[in-house]
Every structure is written in structure tokens, then in C-alpha cells.
Amino acid sequence: MTNCGISRWDDPAEINARLKALTGQPIWEVTDDYYENVVLKYYDEKCKASRAVYEESKNYIPGGVQHNLAFNKPFPMCMARADGAYLYDKDGNQYIDFLQAGGPTILGSNYPAIREKVIELLNECGPVTGLLHESELMIAREINRHMPNVEMFRMLGSGTEAVMASLRIARIATGKKHVIKIGGAYHGWSDQMVYGLKIPGSRALLESHGIPGGCFQLTDEVRPNDLEMLEAVLKRNKLTGGTAAVIVEPVGPESGTRPVARDYNAGVRSLCDQYGALFIFDEVVTGFRVALGGAQAYFGVVPDLTVFGKIVAGGYPAAGGVGGKREYAQLMAAGLATGKHRAYVGGTLAANPLSCLAGYTAIREIERTNACEIAGQMGDKLCDGLKALLDKYGLPFVAYNQGSIVHLECTGAMSFDFSSLSFAKSAAGLLRHKKMMYTRKDSMERMGAAYMANGIVTLAGSRLYTSLADTPEIIDEALNRFEEVFRHVAKTKKGR
């Protein structure tokens, strides 16, 4: 496969066994002496402008930040410039950027070719017209060229909106009611999907505050990588309205934080066919990152619908969309009511010229530069280097990757699994371990603070995205900085 970013697929059973061993012992983290006298000293002395912005932001913004990813210990960094593989904060400090805005900038931040096209567009017609623009056709046609299964595409404002649209389509197409997701997966923050987030088996017990319980009556979750449990729920649902769709993150929940077997998606496809459910691939992270044809090309599986986000706007706003087989995608047909059942979707700024052109240009550049493969090679190099350092310092942390998506689990905070067909059993397990989970989450964020104090930006200290902008020299420098942190890690009495 050309322009593929995944060169290997680790055995999920082996990874999960190592994660279980990690959570079965006390937490390993940077020592109090290092954290207080080196890490916190860095923030106090070198990040004064960031702190000042954050302190004032708390007066006007709930929690002081507008996006969940922005909050880091001990306080959020205020970034002023992004360039390729680097971020620069308001104080002028430079960081190697393995957050890459949460994944969308596989070409690197502020990629020149996209920026130039956007500036040209702004000078000619501005970011929006409210009417049809040729760039809408350009991006839909370009996506179809690389993902033939996406015969038609509708661009929306975000991945959350795209998931909402896909579920609405599935219910119209099948006439069925239930939706099954994989425990721990993130499919946006719509009411029916804030269920079983982060921790499998957590159902509506962790993040569903402010959402009426009735919103979850037709949402089910099953254990990751467990086809038997999936079939059991599909059978059960036949008695109460049937299953309209099964939605997955194809590399596993939370961008592969819970990896699945190489043939798992093919097994889900087979079960969907058997029980008459649509199969939805959430490619918000994987689309145009793990391969130019997405995870569906890598796994050789044909989904009925595909959800897009992030890269589909080239790192610019309004990144989202849904597409798939013509018979299903056309159920979102725009225009006047036809008297037929249609999935009502909208958004005043959805598919604006700026986002469409940025996304089209990004996909063309990903193809031209072979970005998926190069970023994947850098992901392999980073992951292999991390593994070598963990061995060198005798640390129980777990490192693995799916191409340019690299995981560094230092506490196993998200490795718990309370999946069960019984709500009572799931709830009992969650409540029994809840304190331990939060202790480990706090430690994970503490490690993230140590990485940033050494000039490395990660996602919560546990996930890293490589990009075309990364070079072997940048990866080597990053590994030197990780080693500086690992040298100061010790076993604690926490987390039991």
C-alpha cells in the first residue's frame, strides 16, 4: 500500500498484559525533589507570561481554557507561535510539538503551502459566502479518490457533528434503534455518545453529568477487542428495536490507547452484515494519518459510513464530515423537503471555502510528500527509542505505536476495564477502583508537566503524534529530553 504510515501491528494481548502489570504495582513517577526543584522552578521562572494570561483567563473562561487539551499541570502554557515540529510559548520558550493540535497537522504546524492557499482565498472571496463554492466539490472528489468507499461526502463543522449525522443516517437506513460503541472510545460530546468514555464499563457513571439518563437508553457499549460480547449485545438488541449501527475507532478506543487485533474490524464488519447494522468507521484521527486511504485501506475493511475530522480541514477550523456509500450518504441530501425521510444536518459555517480549500490542499500535500509514511517512520523511531530508554532505566512504563500515533503509558490511568453485560457489576468495579484511577491520572499529568519542562509537548503525558516535520535529528533530541526525565523517576507508594 502506498503512502501508508503503519509498518507493524503489535499484539494487543501482549500490550494489555504489560498495561495490567503496570497498574498492578505502585506508581512510578518523577521524584518530589525533581518535581519541586526542577519542574515547578521552570514554570515559575521561565513561564511567567503564560501564567499571567491563564490567571486573567480564569476571570472570563470556565476553568481558564477553551479546550480540554489546553489544561496541563501546573497551569496551561500560552502558545504564541507554531512552526513545523515546534511550538513557542508567550515567553519565547521552544518545545518539540508531539501534540500537533491533537492530531490534525500531520504535515506539521502552520504548513506553508496550506497557509499560502488560504491567504490567496481570503484575498479573493473571504472565508465564507453562504452559497456553493467550488472547493466543496474539490475536497469531496479528493476524498473519494483516496477512499473509494466514500462515494459521497458532506462536510460539517466538527467530528462531534459528523458522528451525530452518521447515527441519524443509520437509524433512517435500517429502521432500527440501538447504537453500539466500544467501551472507552471517544466519538465527540453529543448526549448519546458521552457514554463509556475513557474507561470501558463506565457507562454513564463518569462523564455524563447534565445529560438525562434517557439519552442513553439506546446506546450500548461493549468490551474492546471482544467480538463475542459484541455479538451478545447484537442478539439482545433484536428483542428491543434492533441495532442501527456499530461505531468504532478502527485502531482501538482513544486513538489506539486500547489496541485491537489486526483482524478485529473485519470481524465487526461480518457481525454487522449478519445482524443488519451499519458499520461506522470514526476516522477523525486515523483518516489521512495512518494511511492516505485511512484505516479502512490499511485494514482492508469497507465501512458503510466514515466520520472525518481534524485533518479534513488541514488543521484549520470547521474540521468534520461524514461520507460513505451513496445509498446512505444521500440520506443527508440538502435543499427543500422532498417528502422522503432525510437526516437533517446543517451548520451555517460548515463546508466554508476556507476549510474546504485547506483540507483539499492538505490531502494533496500529504500525497505529494508521502507524509503518512514519513511520519510513521518517525513514530517507529520515537517508539523504539522510548522502549530502549525504559529498558535502560528499568521502568515498567509501556510504549507502543500505530505508525505516527505513539503511546507512552507511565501509570496505566486509562487501562482499567469494567466491561460487563451487567450494569451492577460494571458499577461495582468502577466504584471500587475510582480513587486509584484518579491518583494515577494525577500522576500521568505530573509526568506530562515534567516532559513540558524539558521542552516536549505531549497529549496529557501519554500520547504523542509525529508529523512530516519531524526528522531523525529532532527525534534523537526528543529522546535525549525524555531520558533526562526518566533519570529522575522512582517507585512510589501511590496508586495501590
N, C-alpha and C positions, 0 to 999 in steps of 0.2 A: 504494500500500500504506500503510495507516495504521500509526502507531507504528513506523516504520522509521528506523533510525539511520544508514543509508548513503545519501549523496546523490550519490556519484560513485564510479567504479571505474577506477582508474589502469591504464594498460597495463603488465602485468608485464615485458614485454620492455624497455620504457624504464627501469623501476626497476632491473632486473637489469643493464642496461648501465651505469647510474650506479654501482651497487654494485661492478661489475667494475672500473670506473675508479678507485673509491676504494681497492680492495685492490691496485691496480696501482701505487700510489705510496707513498712513506713515510708513516708515521703522523703525523697532526695531533692534538695534544693540548695541554692547559694546560701552560704553561712550568714548568720546575723551580722557578724563583723564586716563581711564583704558588702552586704546589702546596705548597712547603715553608713559605713565609712567610705564606700566607693560608689555604689549605685545612687543612693539618695544624695550624696555630695555632688554628683554630676548634675542632677536635676536642679539642686539648689543653686549651684554656681554658674552653670552654663545654659540654663533654660529659663531664665528669668522672664523673658518676653512671652514665652508660651504660657507660663504660669499666670502672668498678668492678664492675658487675653481670656484664659479659662476662668479666672476669678470673676472678671466682669461678666462673662457669658452666663454664669450661674444666675445672674440677676434677670436675664431675659430668655434663656433657653432651658427647658426642663432637663435637669441633670448636667447642664453646661455644654452639651454637644448635640448636634443634629442627627448624628448617625451612630448606631451601636458600635461599629468598628472603631470609632474615633476615641473611645474611652480606654485609656491604658493607665496602669499604675506608674507613678503615684498620682499623676494628673495627665490629661491629654496634651500631646505635642501639637503646636500650631504650625502647620507646614506653609511655607511661603513660595516654594518653587519645586517643580518636578521636572526631571530631565533623564530620560532613558532608564538606567538602572539605579538612579539616585533620587532621594528626596532631601530638601534643605528646609530646616525649620526657621522660624522668625528670628532666632538668634544667630543664624548662619551655620549651624551645625549640619554636617553632611551624614546621610545614612544610606546604606545599601538597602534598596527597597524590594523586599520579598513579599510585601502585601499587594503591590500592584493594583491598588484600589479595590482589593477583594477579588481580583482575578481577571478583569476585563482587558487589561492592557498587555497582551502577550507580545506586542511589538515593542514594549517599553513605554514609559510615560511620556506624554506630550510629543508623540511621534510626528516628525516634521512633515511628511507627505500628507498626513490627515489634516494637520493644522493649516497647511497652505490651501488645501481644497476648501476647508471650512471658511477661511478668511475670504477667499475668492467668492464663495457663495454669499457670505454676509454682505459683501460689497455690491453684489448684483441684485439680490432679492430679499435679503434678510433671512432670519431663521424660520419664519412661518409665513404661510399665505392663506391658510384656511381652506384652500382648494387643492386639487390634484397637482402634484409636481412629478416630473419625470423620474426623480431619484427614488420615488416609491416603487416604480417598476424596476428600476435598476437593481435595487437590493433584493427584491423578491426573486428576480430572474437569476441573480448571482447565487443566492442561497440554493435555489433549485439545481443550478449547475453542479454544485458540490454535494448536495444532498437530494438525489432524485426522488427520495421518498416524500420530500416536502414539495408536493406538486403545486400547492397554493400556500401563500404566506400572508398573514395580517400583522402589521407592526402595531405594537401598543406601547404604553409608557413605562412598563416595568415587568419583571418576571412574575411578581405577585399578580398583576392584572392578567398576564398570559395564562397562568395556572387557573385562575378563576374562569377565563374563557374556555379553556380546554375541558374543564369539568362540566360546564354548561353544554358544550357541544356533545360530550359523551352521553349525557343524560337524554338529550334530544335524539341522538342517533340510535341509541339502544332501547330507549323507553324504560330503562332500569334506574335504580335509585342510589345504591351504595357506591362509595368510592373507597378503595383500599390503598393505603400508603405504607411505606416501610418505616418501621419504628426508628426514630432518631433523625429522619430526613427533614430537610428544610425546603418547603415549597412556597415560601412567602408568608405573609402575615394576615391573609384573609381569615375570617372567622372559622370556616370549616377545616382549615389547614393548620391552625395553631393547636395541634393535637399530636402528642407523641414526639414533641420536639426534643432534639439533643439526646435524650435518654430513651431507648426503646422500652415500652411498657409504662411510660409515664402518663400516657393518655392525656387527660385534661387536668392533671394534677400539678404541673409545674409552671406553665407559661400562659394559661388560658384565662387569666383574670379579666373581668369586664366582658366576657363572652357568655351569653346564655347557654346553658347546658344543652338545650335542644338543637343548637347548631352542630353538635357532634353526633347526633343520632344516626346519621347516615355516613359517618366517617369511621373507618376501621383501620387499625394498624397491626402489622404482623412483624415477627422477628426478622431481622436482616439475614439474608442468605439462607432462608428456610422455606423451601418450596412446599414441604408437607404442611406447614402451618398456613401458608397462603391458600393451598387447596382446601383445607378445612374451613377457612372463612368463606371462600367462594361457595362451597357446598351449603354452609349455614345461611348465606345471604339469599340463596334460591328460594327460601321459605318466606322472605320478608322484602320482596321487591327486586331481588337480583342485584348484580354488580355492574355498574355502568363503566367503570374504569379502574385499572390498576396503574398507579403513577410511581415511577422510580427515578432516583438519581442513578444513572447507569453504572458509575464506578463505585457506588455504595453511598449510604447516607452521609450527609455533611461532607460532600466532596471527597468521598472515599475514606473518611475518618473511620468508618466501619466497612472495610473492604468486602467485596463479594467474589464468588468463584468466577472463573473465566466464562463458564457456560451458564451462569445464573440467569442472565437476561433472556437467553434462548429458552430456558425452562419457563420463565414467566410468560413469554410470548405463546408458548404451547398451551399453558393453562388459560390464558385469555381467550384463545381460539376455542378451547374446549367449553368454556363457560359463557361465551358470547359477550365478553367485556372488551372495551377498547384498551389498548396498551399505550400509555403516555410516557415518553422519554422527556424528563426535565434536563435539558442540555444547557441550562443557564450558565453553568461553569464549564462544562466539557465541550460545548459547541465551538468549533474553530480553535480549541486549545489542545485537546488530546489528539485531534486529527482534523484535517481540513474538512473531512466529511463527518466530523463529530464522532461521538462514541458509537453511534449506530453503524458507522462504517468500520470502526475498529472491531466491534463485536460481531458484525455481520448480521445484525438483527433489524428487522423492519418494524418500527413503531407505527401506530395509526396516527398519532399526533405527536408533535415535537414542540416543546416550550423553549423559547430563547430568552436571553437577557445578556447583560454585561457586554460581551464582545460585539454583539449585533449592532451596537452604535459606536464601535471603535473607541470606547472609553468616554464618549460624550453622553449627555443626559438623554432621557427617554429611551432606555435600553430594554426592550422587551418585545415579544411577539409570539405568535403561535401559528403553526402550519402543519400540513400533513397531507394525507390522501384527499383527492379532490372531493370525493363524496362527503367527507366530514368537514373539511375546511370551508366549503361553500355554504355551510350552515351559518356562517357569520356574514353572509352577503350584506353589503352596505346598501343604503338607499331606502326608498319608501317600502312600507309593509307590502308583502305580496300575498298575504292570506295564508302563507305557509309558516310552519314553525321555524323560527330563526333564533339563534343565540344573540341576544342583544349585547353588544360590546361597543365601547366608544372611548372617548378621550380627546379633548379639544386640541391638545398638542401632540397626540400620538402620530407617528409617522410624519413628523415635521421634516422639511427639506434638510435642515442641519443634521439631524440624527440619521436620516436615511443615507445621505451622501457620505457622512463619516463612516457609517457601517459598511457601505459598499466599498469605499476606499480601503478600509481596514482589511476586509476579506481579500481584496485584490493584492494588497501588500503582503498579507500572510502567505498567499500562494507564491508570489514573486520571490520572497525572501526565504521560503521554506521555514517559516518561523516555528511551526509546531515541532518539527524535528529538532531544530537547533535548541529551542527552549527545553525540549525533552531531554536532550543530551546534557544540558547544564543541570537539569533536575537530577539525572542519574549521577552526575559528578558530585553535586552537593550532597545527595543522599549517601553515596558511598563514602564520602569524606566524613560525614557525621557518624556513620557506623564505625569507621576506623577510630574516631576520637572517643566514642563511647566505650569501645573495647580497650583503648589505651588507658582510660581513667576508671575502668571497672564500673561504669554506670549502668543501671538497669533500664535506662530510657529506651524507647523503641522508635526507630527511624525506618521509613519505607516510602515509596513514591509510586505514583501513577504518572510517569513522564514528568511534566513540569509542575505537577501538584505534589509537593513534598510534605510529609508528615513527620513531626518530631514530638512524640508524646513523652513528656517528662514526669507526669503524675498519674496519667490514666483517668483524668477527671471526667472524660466523656466515654469511658469504656464500659460503664455499667450497663446491664441489660436485665430488665424485669419483665420481659415479654411473657405473656400468658393469655390463654383464651379466657381466663378468669380475671375479672376486674379486681376482685378481692385479693387474689394472690399478687397481682402486679402492684397494687396499692400498698400491701403489707411490706413487700420487698423494698419499694421506694422509700417508704417512711422509715424503715429500719436503717437505711444507708444514707439518708438525706444529709445529715450533718457531715459525714465523711466526704460526700461528693462536693459539698461547698468548701470544705477545708482544702481539698485537692484542687478545686477551681482557683481558689485564692493563691495557692502555691504556683499554679500554672501561670497566673498573671504576674506573680513576683519574678518568675523566670523571664517572662516577656520584658519586664522592666529592666532586667539585667542585660538582656540582648540589646535593647534600645540604647542603654547607657554605653554600650560598646559599638554603637553605630550600625545596628541591624534592626530593620523594621519587619516584624512578623505579624501574623494574624493571631492575636491572643497568646503568643508564645508557643503555638503548637502547629501552625500550618504556614507553609511558605510557597509562593508562586514564583517560578523563574520565567524569564522572558527572553526575547531575541536580543535585548540589550545586554544581557549577561554574557561575559566572556570567561574563559578559563581563569584568567588573572583575577577577575572580580570574585569568582567562586573561591579561589585559593585565599584571597584576602578575607572573605566572609568566614571561611573555616578557621583562619587564624583568630578571628574575633570570637567565634564560638568556643574555641579552645581556651581562650582567656576566661570565659565564663565557667566552663566545665572544670577548670583547675580549682575553682572555689566552691564546688558542690560537695555537700556532705550528707550523710544519712541523718535524719532527724527522728524524733519520737512522735511526729504528727501523722495523722491520716489513718489511724487504726481504730 
